[in-house]
Amino acid sequence: MGLSLHVYNFNMLYDTYKDWYAKTESAGSRGLLYNFALSLDAFERLIEKGLFKYDSVSAAKGLKQFRMVKSVLHYTEIEKVVKEFGTVLPDTMIKWTSY
């Protein structure tokens, strides 16, 4: 597994996603803006699958969207996986990972 470069929470990631969406929409590209609750559920599944780990024992407590996590994959590993599975992923996901 790769290095953990950052520690963040779901709210931080969702804000980045919304910024990306706003930029792509203003550039004429149509993407999907998933709602907060659906996205939070998907994020929780990524934690359950082990792609993100809680930063500390105390980070696993409190509201889900504020729990600090870190990726177990380096961003280059994520890009590699997205390229390998690009034929089955939505274009918006592929574009978002290269943001």
Jmol script that loads the backbone (N, CA, C; Angstrom):
load data "model"
ATOM      1  N   MET A   1       0.834  -1.184   0.000  1.00  0.00           N
ATOM      2  CA  MET A   1       0.000   0.000   0.000  1.00  0.00           C
ATOM      3  C   MET A   1       0.879   1.248   0.000  1.00  0.00           C
ATOM      4  N   GLY A   2       0.278   2.343  -0.403  1.00  0.00           N
ATOM      5  CA  GLY A   2       1.039   3.576  -0.544  1.00  0.00           C
ATOM      6  C   GLY A   2       1.101   4.392   0.728  1.00  0.00           C
ATOM      7  N   LEU A   3       1.642   5.552   0.564  1.00  0.00           N
ATOM      8  CA  LEU A   3       1.806   6.470   1.681  1.00  0.00           C
ATOM      9  C   LEU A   3       0.523   7.250   1.925  1.00  0.00           C
ATOM     10  N   SER A   4       0.295   7.598   3.173  1.00  0.00           N
ATOM     11  CA  SER A   4      -0.818   8.487   3.497  1.00  0.00           C
ATOM     12  C   SER A   4      -0.276   9.902   3.520  1.00  0.00           C
ATOM     13  N   LEU A   5      -0.743  10.714   2.593  1.00  0.00           N
ATOM     14  CA  LEU A   5      -0.217  12.068   2.485  1.00  0.00           C
ATOM     15  C   LEU A   5      -1.045  13.095   3.242  1.00  0.00           C
ATOM     16  N   HIS A   6      -2.313  12.801   3.440  1.00  0.00           N
ATOM     17  CA  HIS A   6      -3.212  13.786   4.034  1.00  0.00           C
ATOM     18  C   HIS A   6      -4.165  13.123   5.019  1.00  0.00           C
ATOM     19  N   VAL A   7      -4.637  13.932   5.928  1.00  0.00           N
ATOM     20  CA  VAL A   7      -5.702  13.520   6.830  1.00  0.00           C
ATOM     21  C   VAL A   7      -6.860  14.482   6.569  1.00  0.00           C
ATOM     22  N   TYR A   8      -8.057  13.937   6.419  1.00  0.00           N
ATOM     23  CA  TYR A   8      -9.200  14.752   6.052  1.00  0.00           C
ATOM     24  C   TYR A   8     -10.475  14.086   6.535  1.00  0.00           C
ATOM     25  N   ASN A   9     -11.573  14.800   6.384  1.00  0.00           N
ATOM     26  CA  ASN A   9     -12.866  14.211   6.731  1.00  0.00           C
ATOM     27  C   ASN A   9     -13.784  14.284   5.512  1.00  0.00           C
ATOM     28  N   PHE A  10     -14.937  13.665   5.637  1.00  0.00           N
ATOM     29  CA  PHE A  10     -15.859  13.617   4.509  1.00  0.00           C
ATOM     30  C   PHE A  10     -16.269  15.011   4.056  1.00  0.00           C
ATOM     31  N   ASN A  11     -16.553  15.896   4.991  1.00  0.00           N
ATOM     32  CA  ASN A  11     -16.974  17.248   4.610  1.00  0.00           C
ATOM     33  C   ASN A  11     -15.941  17.927   3.719  1.00  0.00           C
ATOM     34  N   MET A  12     -14.673  17.753   4.052  1.00  0.00           N
ATOM     35  CA  MET A  12     -13.605  18.347   3.250  1.00  0.00           C
ATOM     36  C   MET A  12     -13.616  17.770   1.835  1.00  0.00           C
ATOM     37  N   LEU A  13     -13.785  16.465   1.730  1.00  0.00           N
ATOM     38  CA  LEU A  13     -13.819  15.819   0.417  1.00  0.00           C
ATOM     39  C   LEU A  13     -15.055  16.218  -0.377  1.00  0.00           C
ATOM     40  N   TYR A  14     -16.182  16.313   0.297  1.00  0.00           N
ATOM     41  CA  TYR A  14     -17.416  16.684  -0.403  1.00  0.00           C
ATOM     42  C   TYR A  14     -17.335  18.128  -0.909  1.00  0.00           C
ATOM     43  N   ASP A  15     -16.724  19.011  -0.140  1.00  0.00           N
ATOM     44  CA  ASP A  15     -16.526  20.389  -0.597  1.00  0.00           C
ATOM     45  C   ASP A  15     -15.659  20.420  -1.852  1.00  0.00           C
ATOM     46  N   THR A  16     -14.613  19.604  -1.884  1.00  0.00           N
ATOM     47  CA  THR A  16     -13.751  19.513  -3.059  1.00  0.00           C
ATOM     48  C   THR A  16     -14.545  19.005  -4.254  1.00  0.00           C
ATOM     49  N   TYR A  17     -15.377  17.999  -4.017  1.00  0.00           N
ATOM     50  CA  TYR A  17     -16.223  17.435  -5.068  1.00  0.00           C
ATOM     51  C   TYR A  17     -17.177  18.493  -5.615  1.00  0.00           C
ATOM     52  N   LYS A  18     -17.808  19.274  -4.730  1.00  0.00           N
ATOM     53  CA  LYS A  18     -18.733  20.316  -5.184  1.00  0.00           C
ATOM     54  C   LYS A  18     -17.993  21.391  -5.982  1.00  0.00           C
ATOM     55  N   ASP A  19     -16.773  21.743  -5.563  1.00  0.00           N
ATOM     56  CA  ASP A  19     -15.968  22.712  -6.315  1.00  0.00           C
ATOM     57  C   ASP A  19     -15.654  22.180  -7.712  1.00  0.00           C
ATOM     58  N   TRP A  20     -15.270  20.897  -7.772  1.00  0.00           N
ATOM     59  CA  TRP A  20     -14.983  20.272  -9.061  1.00  0.00           C
ATOM     60  C   TRP A  20     -16.226  20.309  -9.941  1.00  0.00           C
ATOM     61  N   TYR A  21     -17.365  19.968  -9.369  1.00  0.00           N
ATOM     62  CA  TYR A  21     -18.609  19.954 -10.126  1.00  0.00           C
ATOM     63  C   TYR A  21     -18.922  21.347 -10.678  1.00  0.00           C
ATOM     64  N   ALA A  22     -18.774  22.356  -9.847  1.00  0.00           N
ATOM     65  CA  ALA A  22     -19.065  23.728 -10.280  1.00  0.00           C
ATOM     66  C   ALA A  22     -18.143  24.145 -11.426  1.00  0.00           C
ATOM     67  N   LYS A  23     -16.873  23.770 -11.341  1.00  0.00           N
ATOM     68  CA  LYS A  23     -15.923  24.119 -12.413  1.00  0.00           C
ATOM     69  C   LYS A  23     -16.252  23.387 -13.703  1.00  0.00           C
ATOM     70  N   THR A  24     -16.579  22.109 -13.618  1.00  0.00           N
ATOM     71  CA  THR A  24     -16.873  21.360 -14.843  1.00  0.00           C
ATOM     72  C   THR A  24     -18.187  21.811 -15.457  1.00  0.00           C
ATOM     73  N   GLU A  25     -19.154  22.147 -14.611  1.00  0.00           N
ATOM     74  CA  GLU A  25     -20.439  22.608 -15.128  1.00  0.00           C
ATOM     75  C   GLU A  25     -20.294  23.964 -15.809  1.00  0.00           C
ATOM     76  N   SER A  26     -19.487  24.852 -15.222  1.00  0.00           N
ATOM     77  CA  SER A  26     -19.300  26.166 -15.830  1.00  0.00           C
ATOM     78  C   SER A  26     -18.490  26.074 -17.122  1.00  0.00           C
ATOM     79  N   ALA A  27     -17.721  24.989 -17.283  1.00  0.00           N
ATOM     80  CA  ALA A  27     -16.957  24.778 -18.513  1.00  0.00           C
ATOM     81  C   ALA A  27     -17.789  24.072 -19.575  1.00  0.00           C
ATOM     82  N   GLY A  28     -19.062  23.815 -19.276  1.00  0.00           N
ATOM     83  CA  GLY A  28     -19.949  23.202 -20.246  1.00  0.00           C
ATOM     84  C   GLY A  28     -20.054  21.697 -20.148  1.00  0.00           C
ATOM     85  N   SER A  29     -19.343  21.099 -19.246  1.00  0.00           N
ATOM     86  CA  SER A  29     -19.412  19.650 -19.066  1.00  0.00           C
ATOM     87  C   SER A  29     -20.516  19.323 -18.071  1.00  0.00           C
ATOM     88  N   ARG A  30     -21.266  18.279 -18.353  1.00  0.00           N
ATOM     89  CA  ARG A  30     -22.340  17.888 -17.450  1.00  0.00           C
ATOM     90  C   ARG A  30     -21.903  16.672 -16.650  1.00  0.00           C
ATOM     91  N   GLY A  31     -21.824  16.837 -15.361  1.00  0.00           N
ATOM     92  CA  GLY A  31     -21.513  15.730 -14.479  1.00  0.00           C
ATOM     93  C   GLY A  31     -22.679  15.480 -13.551  1.00  0.00           C
ATOM     94  N   LEU A  32     -22.523  14.529 -12.676  1.00  0.00           N
ATOM     95  CA  LEU A  32     -23.561  14.243 -11.698  1.00  0.00           C
ATOM     96  C   LEU A  32     -23.149  14.807 -10.350  1.00  0.00           C
ATOM     97  N   LEU A  33     -24.038  15.540  -9.734  1.00  0.00           N
ATOM     98  CA  LEU A  33     -23.783  16.020  -8.384  1.00  0.00           C
ATOM     99  C   LEU A  33     -24.590  15.143  -7.444  1.00  0.00           C
ATOM    100  N   TYR A  34     -23.897  14.237  -6.789  1.00  0.00           N
ATOM    101  CA  TYR A  34     -24.563  13.337  -5.854  1.00  0.00           C
ATOM    102  C   TYR A  34     -24.864  14.076  -4.560  1.00  0.00           C
ATOM    103  N   ASN A  35     -26.000  13.768  -3.959  1.00  0.00           N
ATOM    104  CA  ASN A  35     -26.379  14.479  -2.746  1.00  0.00           C
ATOM    105  C   ASN A  35     -25.482  14.053  -1.573  1.00  0.00           C
ATOM    106  N   PHE A  36     -25.524  14.862  -0.546  1.00  0.00           N
ATOM    107  CA  PHE A  36     -24.657  14.684   0.622  1.00  0.00           C
ATOM    108  C   PHE A  36     -24.845  13.321   1.274  1.00  0.00           C
ATOM    109  N   ALA A  37     -26.082  12.940   1.541  1.00  0.00           N
ATOM    110  CA  ALA A  37     -26.361  11.681   2.261  1.00  0.00           C
ATOM    111  C   ALA A  37     -25.900  10.465   1.463  1.00  0.00           C
ATOM    112  N   LEU A  38     -26.174  10.441   0.185  1.00  0.00           N
ATOM    113  CA  LEU A  38     -25.746   9.331  -0.663  1.00  0.00           C
ATOM    114  C   LEU A  38     -24.229   9.246  -0.716  1.00  0.00           C
ATOM    115  N   SER A  39     -23.591  10.375  -0.849  1.00  0.00           N
ATOM    116  CA  SER A  39     -22.128  10.413  -0.900  1.00  0.00           C
ATOM    117  C   SER A  39     -21.507   9.977   0.421  1.00  0.00           C
ATOM    118  N   LEU A  40     -22.112  10.377   1.523  1.00  0.00           N
ATOM    119  CA  LEU A  40     -21.608   9.970   2.836  1.00  0.00           C
ATOM    120  C   LEU A  40     -21.726   8.457   3.010  1.00  0.00           C
ATOM    121  N   ASP A  41     -22.824   7.881   2.560  1.00  0.00           N
ATOM    122  CA  ASP A  41     -22.978   6.422   2.613  1.00  0.00           C
ATOM    123  C   ASP A  41     -21.899   5.725   1.793  1.00  0.00           C
ATOM    124  N   ALA A  42     -21.621   6.238   0.609  1.00  0.00           N
ATOM    125  CA  ALA A  42     -20.579   5.651  -0.241  1.00  0.00           C
ATOM    126  C   ALA A  42     -19.212   5.772   0.429  1.00  0.00           C
ATOM    127  N   PHE A  43     -18.956   6.905   1.065  1.00  0.00           N
ATOM    128  CA  PHE A  43     -17.688   7.117   1.764  1.00  0.00           C
ATOM    129  C   PHE A  43     -17.541   6.126   2.919  1.00  0.00           C
ATOM    130  N   GLU A  44     -18.624   5.901   3.639  1.00  0.00           N
ATOM    131  CA  GLU A  44     -18.597   4.924   4.737  1.00  0.00           C
ATOM    132  C   GLU A  44     -18.277   3.525   4.212  1.00  0.00           C
ATOM    133  N   ARG A  45     -18.771   3.209   3.036  1.00  0.00           N
ATOM    134  CA  ARG A  45     -18.463   1.895   2.449  1.00  0.00           C
ATOM    135  C   ARG A  45     -16.977   1.784   2.106  1.00  0.00           C
ATOM    136  N   LEU A  46     -16.389   2.873   1.643  1.00  0.00           N
ATOM    137  CA  LEU A  46     -14.950   2.859   1.358  1.00  0.00           C
ATOM    138  C   LEU A  46     -14.142   2.634   2.633  1.00  0.00           C
ATOM    139  N   ILE A  47     -14.610   3.186   3.740  1.00  0.00           N
ATOM    140  CA  ILE A  47     -13.954   2.949   5.034  1.00  0.00           C
ATOM    141  C   ILE A  47     -14.119   1.484   5.427  1.00  0.00           C
ATOM    142  N   GLU A  48     -15.326   0.959   5.283  1.00  0.00           N
ATOM    143  CA  GLU A  48     -15.581  -0.450   5.612  1.00  0.00           C
ATOM    144  C   GLU A  48     -14.716  -1.388   4.777  1.00  0.00           C
ATOM    145  N   LYS A  49     -14.467  -1.029   3.517  1.00  0.00           N
ATOM    146  CA  LYS A  49     -13.654  -1.864   2.625  1.00  0.00           C
ATOM    147  C   LYS A  49     -12.158  -1.683   2.858  1.00  0.00           C
ATOM    148  N   GLY A  50     -11.789  -0.739   3.710  1.00  0.00           N
ATOM    149  CA  GLY A  50     -10.385  -0.556   4.066  1.00  0.00           C
ATOM    150  C   GLY A  50      -9.597   0.395   3.186  1.00  0.00           C
ATOM    151  N   LEU A  51     -10.269   1.153   2.309  1.00  0.00           N
ATOM    152  CA  LEU A  51      -9.552   2.111   1.474  1.00  0.00           C
ATOM    153  C   LEU A  51      -9.181   3.379   2.242  1.00  0.00           C
ATOM    154  N   PHE A  52      -9.932   3.657   3.293  1.00  0.00           N
ATOM    155  CA  PHE A  52      -9.631   4.752   4.210  1.00  0.00           C
ATOM    156  C   PHE A  52      -9.589   4.179   5.614  1.00  0.00           C
ATOM    157  N   LYS A  53      -8.721   4.730   6.427  1.00  0.00           N
ATOM    158  CA  LYS A  53      -8.603   4.314   7.826  1.00  0.00           C
ATOM    159  C   LYS A  53      -8.783   5.541   8.700  1.00  0.00           C
ATOM    160  N   TYR A  54      -9.375   5.327   9.876  1.00  0.00           N
ATOM    161  CA  TYR A  54      -9.479   6.437  10.820  1.00  0.00           C
ATOM    162  C   TYR A  54      -8.094   6.837  11.271  1.00  0.00           C
ATOM    163  N   ASP A  55      -7.895   8.135  11.436  1.00  0.00           N
ATOM    164  CA  ASP A  55      -6.589   8.670  11.802  1.00  0.00           C
ATOM    165  C   ASP A  55      -6.191   8.292  13.222  1.00  0.00           C
ATOM    166  N   SER A  56      -7.161   8.100  14.081  1.00  0.00           N
ATOM    167  CA  SER A  56      -6.887   7.716  15.467  1.00  0.00           C
ATOM    168  C   SER A  56      -8.137   7.039  16.030  1.00  0.00           C
ATOM    169  N   VAL A  57      -8.002   6.470  17.205  1.00  0.00           N
ATOM    170  CA  VAL A  57      -9.153   5.823  17.840  1.00  0.00           C
ATOM    171  C   VAL A  57     -10.256   6.845  18.083  1.00  0.00           C
ATOM    172  N   SER A  58      -9.881   8.030  18.533  1.00  0.00           N
ATOM    173  CA  SER A  58     -10.890   9.053  18.806  1.00  0.00           C
ATOM    174  C   SER A  58     -11.537   9.563  17.517  1.00  0.00           C
ATOM    175  N   ALA A  59     -10.862   9.409  16.376  1.00  0.00           N
ATOM    176  CA  ALA A  59     -11.428   9.861  15.106  1.00  0.00           C
ATOM    177  C   ALA A  59     -12.617   9.009  14.692  1.00  0.00           C
ATOM    178  N   ALA A  60     -12.733   7.814  15.235  1.00  0.00           N
ATOM    179  CA  ALA A  60     -13.833   6.919  14.890  1.00  0.00           C
ATOM    180  C   ALA A  60     -15.108   7.268  15.651  1.00  0.00           C
ATOM    181  N   LYS A  61     -15.056   8.292  16.464  1.00  0.00           N
ATOM    182  CA  LYS A  61     -16.219   8.706  17.250  1.00  0.00           C
ATOM    183  C   LYS A  61     -16.738  10.042  16.732  1.00  0.00           C
ATOM    184  N   GLY A  62     -17.971  10.341  17.024  1.00  0.00           N
ATOM    185  CA  GLY A  62     -18.552  11.606  16.612  1.00  0.00           C
ATOM    186  C   GLY A  62     -19.328  11.466  15.315  1.00  0.00           C
ATOM    187  N   LEU A  63     -19.751  12.594  14.780  1.00  0.00           N
ATOM    188  CA  LEU A  63     -20.526  12.597  13.541  1.00  0.00           C
ATOM    189  C   LEU A  63     -19.682  12.070  12.388  1.00  0.00           C
ATOM    190  N   LYS A  64     -20.289  11.233  11.572  1.00  0.00           N
ATOM    191  CA  LYS A  64     -19.559  10.567  10.487  1.00  0.00           C
ATOM    192  C   LYS A  64     -18.825  11.545   9.576  1.00  0.00           C
ATOM    193  N   GLN A  65     -19.468  12.636   9.225  1.00  0.00           N
ATOM    194  CA  GLN A  65     -18.865  13.547   8.256  1.00  0.00           C
ATOM    195  C   GLN A  65     -17.662  14.316   8.800  1.00  0.00           C
ATOM    196  N   PHE A  66     -17.446  14.276  10.126  1.00  0.00           N
ATOM    197  CA  PHE A  66     -16.323  14.997  10.723  1.00  0.00           C
ATOM    198  C   PHE A  66     -15.201  14.077  11.206  1.00  0.00           C
ATOM    199  N   ARG A  67     -15.348  12.784  11.018  1.00  0.00           N
ATOM    200  CA  ARG A  67     -14.324  11.834  11.459  1.00  0.00           C
ATOM    201  C   ARG A  67     -13.110  11.929  10.541  1.00  0.00           C
ATOM    202  N   MET A  68     -11.945  12.121  11.133  1.00  0.00           N
ATOM    203  CA  MET A  68     -10.725  12.281  10.359  1.00  0.00           C
ATOM    204  C   MET A  68     -10.213  10.921   9.884  1.00  0.00           C
ATOM    205  N   VAL A  69      -9.926  10.846   8.592  1.00  0.00           N
ATOM    206  CA  VAL A  69      -9.445   9.606   7.987  1.00  0.00           C
ATOM    207  C   VAL A  69      -8.215   9.904   7.133  1.00  0.00           C
ATOM    208  N   LYS A  70      -7.567   8.826   6.728  1.00  0.00           N
ATOM    209  CA  LYS A  70      -6.472   8.942   5.762  1.00  0.00           C
ATOM    210  C   LYS A  70      -6.594   7.797   4.778  1.00  0.00           C
ATOM    211  N   SER A  71      -6.141   8.033   3.586  1.00  0.00           N
ATOM    212  CA  SER A  71      -6.193   7.019   2.543  1.00  0.00           C
ATOM    213  C   SER A  71      -5.064   6.022   2.756  1.00  0.00           C
ATOM    214  N   VAL A  72      -5.337   4.761   2.485  1.00  0.00           N
ATOM    215  CA  VAL A  72      -4.274   3.756   2.564  1.00  0.00           C
ATOM    216  C   VAL A  72      -3.557   3.656   1.221  1.00  0.00           C
ATOM    217  N   LEU A  73      -4.063   4.343   0.209  1.00  0.00           N
ATOM    218  CA  LEU A  73      -3.441   4.362  -1.107  1.00  0.00           C
ATOM    219  C   LEU A  73      -2.855   5.730  -1.405  1.00  0.00           C
ATOM    220  N   HIS A  74      -1.732   5.742  -2.063  1.00  0.00           N
ATOM    221  CA  HIS A  74      -1.151   6.974  -2.564  1.00  0.00           C
ATOM    222  C   HIS A  74      -1.990   7.415  -3.768  1.00  0.00           C
ATOM    223  N   TYR A  75      -2.083   8.705  -4.031  1.00  0.00           N
ATOM    224  CA  TYR A  75      -2.938   9.171  -5.124  1.00  0.00           C
ATOM    225  C   TYR A  75      -2.540   8.574  -6.469  1.00  0.00           C
ATOM    226  N   THR A  76      -1.266   8.271  -6.668  1.00  0.00           N
ATOM    227  CA  THR A  76      -0.848   7.663  -7.937  1.00  0.00           C
ATOM    228  C   THR A  76      -1.399   6.248  -8.076  1.00  0.00           C
ATOM    229  N   GLU A  77      -1.561   5.553  -6.953  1.00  0.00           N
ATOM    230  CA  GLU A  77      -2.158   4.220  -6.991  1.00  0.00           C
ATOM    231  C   GLU A  77      -3.638   4.299  -7.343  1.00  0.00           C
ATOM    232  N   ILE A  78      -4.314   5.330  -6.841  1.00  0.00           N
ATOM    233  CA  ILE A  78      -5.724   5.526  -7.162  1.00  0.00           C
ATOM    234  C   ILE A  78      -5.874   5.810  -8.655  1.00  0.00           C
ATOM    235  N   GLU A  79      -5.022   6.689  -9.185  1.00  0.00           N
ATOM    236  CA  GLU A  79      -5.062   6.993 -10.615  1.00  0.00           C
ATOM    237  C   GLU A  79      -4.834   5.737 -11.449  1.00  0.00           C
ATOM    238  N   LYS A  80      -3.909   4.891 -11.017  1.00  0.00           N
ATOM    239  CA  LYS A  80      -3.608   3.656 -11.735  1.00  0.00           C
ATOM    240  C   LYS A  80      -4.831   2.735 -11.765  1.00  0.00           C
ATOM    241  N   VAL A  81      -5.489   2.572 -10.628  1.00  0.00           N
ATOM    242  CA  VAL A  81      -6.674   1.719 -10.563  1.00  0.00           C
ATOM    243  C   VAL A  81      -7.786   2.274 -11.448  1.00  0.00           C
ATOM    244  N   VAL A  82      -7.975   3.579 -11.418  1.00  0.00           N
ATOM    245  CA  VAL A  82      -9.018   4.198 -12.237  1.00  0.00           C
ATOM    246  C   VAL A  82      -8.727   3.961 -13.721  1.00  0.00           C
ATOM    247  N   LYS A  83      -7.465   4.064 -14.124  1.00  0.00           N
ATOM    248  CA  LYS A  83      -7.119   3.804 -15.525  1.00  0.00           C
ATOM    249  C   LYS A  83      -7.364   2.346 -15.894  1.00  0.00           C
ATOM    250  N   GLU A  84      -7.050   1.434 -14.987  1.00  0.00           N
ATOM    251  CA  GLU A  84      -7.244   0.010 -15.257  1.00  0.00           C
ATOM    252  C   GLU A  84      -8.719  -0.345 -15.400  1.00  0.00           C
ATOM    253  N   PHE A  85      -9.561   0.289 -14.595  1.00  0.00           N
ATOM    254  CA  PHE A  85     -10.989  -0.030 -14.607  1.00  0.00           C
ATOM    255  C   PHE A  85     -11.809   1.036 -15.309  1.00  0.00           C
ATOM    256  N   GLY A  86     -11.151   1.877 -16.060  1.00  0.00           N
ATOM    257  CA  GLY A  86     -11.815   2.998 -16.725  1.00  0.00           C
ATOM    258  C   GLY A  86     -12.970   2.620 -17.615  1.00  0.00           C
ATOM    259  N   THR A  87     -12.949   1.416 -18.155  1.00  0.00           N
ATOM    260  CA  THR A  87     -14.027   1.016 -19.058  1.00  0.00           C
ATOM    261  C   THR A  87     -15.332   0.741 -18.317  1.00  0.00           C
ATOM    262  N   VAL A  88     -15.268   0.507 -17.027  1.00  0.00           N
ATOM    263  CA  VAL A  88     -16.495   0.224 -16.269  1.00  0.00           C
ATOM    264  C   VAL A  88     -16.875   1.356 -15.318  1.00  0.00           C
ATOM    265  N   LEU A  89     -16.077   2.401 -15.277  1.00  0.00           N
ATOM    266  CA  LEU A  89     -16.368   3.539 -14.404  1.00  0.00           C
ATOM    267  C   LEU A  89     -17.028   4.660 -15.189  1.00  0.00           C
ATOM    268  N   PRO A  90     -17.913   5.406 -14.554  1.00  0.00           N
ATOM    269  CA  PRO A  90     -18.502   6.567 -15.236  1.00  0.00           C
ATOM    270  C   PRO A  90     -17.431   7.611 -15.558  1.00  0.00           C
ATOM    271  N   ASP A  91     -17.613   8.318 -16.663  1.00  0.00           N
ATOM    272  CA  ASP A  91     -16.661   9.360 -17.061  1.00  0.00           C
ATOM    273  C   ASP A  91     -16.463  10.393 -15.966  1.00  0.00           C
ATOM    274  N   THR A  92     -17.542  10.714 -15.239  1.00  0.00           N
ATOM    275  CA  THR A  92     -17.417  11.727 -14.191  1.00  0.00           C
ATOM    276  C   THR A  92     -16.461  11.271 -13.089  1.00  0.00           C
ATOM    277  N   MET A  93     -16.458   9.980 -12.769  1.00  0.00           N
ATOM    278  CA  MET A  93     -15.557   9.473 -11.749  1.00  0.00           C
ATOM    279  C   MET A  93     -14.113   9.546 -12.231  1.00  0.00           C
ATOM    280  N   ILE A  94     -13.909   9.200 -13.478  1.00  0.00           N
ATOM    281  CA  ILE A  94     -12.564   9.246 -14.049  1.00  0.00           C
ATOM    282  C   ILE A  94     -12.035  10.672 -14.025  1.00  0.00           C
ATOM    283  N   LYS A  95     -12.877  11.626 -14.441  1.00  0.00           N
ATOM    284  CA  LYS A  95     -12.467  13.027 -14.446  1.00  0.00           C
ATOM    285  C   LYS A  95     -12.213  13.540 -13.037  1.00  0.00           C
ATOM    286  N   TRP A  96     -13.035  13.120 -12.074  1.00  0.00           N
ATOM    287  CA  TRP A  96     -12.888  13.600 -10.704  1.00  0.00           C
ATOM    288  C   TRP A  96     -11.580  13.145 -10.093  1.00  0.00           C
ATOM    289  N   THR A  97     -11.125  11.940 -10.421  1.00  0.00           N
ATOM    290  CA  THR A  97      -9.875  11.439  -9.848  1.00  0.00           C
ATOM    291  C   THR A  97      -8.666  12.150 -10.434  1.00  0.00           C
ATOM    292  N   SER A  98      -8.832  12.843 -11.535  1.00  0.00           N
ATOM    293  CA  SER A  98      -7.712  13.578 -12.109  1.00  0.00           C
ATOM    294  C   SER A  98      -7.784  15.061 -11.795  1.00  0.00           C
ATOM    295  N   TYR A  99      -8.696  15.451 -10.907  1.00  0.00           N
ATOM    296  CA  TYR A  99      -8.926  16.846 -10.522  1.00  0.00           C
ATOM    297  C   TYR A  99      -7.736  17.408  -9.793  1.00  0.00           C
TER     298      TYR A  99
END
end "model"
wireframe off; spacefill off
backbone 0.3
color backbone group
